Amino acid sequence: MPQPKLHKNAAQRQDAYRSRHPKVTQARLAGLARSINCVVEDDSQHEHRRLPADIIGGDIVQTLRNLICWIDPIKDTISHPDWDHFHPERAHEKGHFH
């Protein structure tokens, strides 16, 4: 037996889809990046840091790149040239993409 129609027309169906799947905008991503940067900077001010002090870069972009590099468990010195710096205990390993 067919399911009853939930929407009267295509416009209502599209509105329902958009409400279930909000669009990721550049503004939303930029806001998240600023929030992450603030959290990282706040962490660097505490006596018991959870992150290495040198995660903080010269600007927000470098800070986020450093954070990604520090979090990424896969040695990829092409995408993350500073990977060995943030993972000195594994610097001797061969890179994943070499």
N, C-alpha and C positions, 0 to 999 in steps of 0.2 A: 504494500500500500504506500503510495507516495506521501512524502512529508508535506504538511501544510506550508504555504508560503509565509515566510517571516516578514518579507518586505513587499510593498505594493509595486515598486518600480525599481529600475536600475539605480536611480539617484539615491534612494533610501538604502539600497544594498551597499553602494559605494560609501555612503556616510557611516554605515555600521562598520564596514571594513576599516575605514580610517580611524574610527574611535578605538578599535581593537589593536591597531598597529600605528601608533603615533609616528609621525615622520621625524627622523633624526636630522635636525638642522645644524648648520655650521654654528649658529649662536648657542645651541644647547651643548654642542661639543666643546666650544670655547669656554663656556661656563663651567663645565666639568673639569677642563684642563686647569682653569684658574683655581677651582676648589681643591684639586689634587695638589697643586703647587702650594697653596696655603697650608694644607695639612703637612706636607713635607717640610716646609719652612718652620711650622710650629714644632714639629718633632725635633728639628735640629736645635731648638732653643732649650730643650729639656736636658736635665742631667743624665738621665737614663734613656738615651736614644734607641730607637728601634731600627733606624737606618744609618748607614755610614755617613759621616759628616760631609764627605765630598760628593754626595748625591746632588747637593745644591750647585747648580751651574751658574754661568754668567747671566743667563736669562731663563725665562719660563720654558722655552723650547729645549734648551740644553738640560735643564733639571728633569723634564719629563723623559728625555732620551736616556739620561743617566739612570732614572728610576726603572725604565723598561729594561735596560741592560742589566741592572742589578737583579731584577726579578726573573729574567729569562734564564732558565736552566740549561739551554742549549748553547754550546759555544759556537757563536757565529760572529767572527771578527770582521766579516764584511759588513753586515748590518750594524754591528756594535763594535767599532774599533777599540773601545775601552773595556771590552769584556774581561780581559786578563786582569786589568786594574781592579775591577769589582769582584773578581773571583780568583785571587792569587793562589789559593790552594789547588786550583785546577788549571793554572796557566800552562803547565807542562803537557796537558792533553792536546791531542790533535783536534782541530776544529771540525765541526759537524759537516761543513761544506767544503772541506779540503781533501 
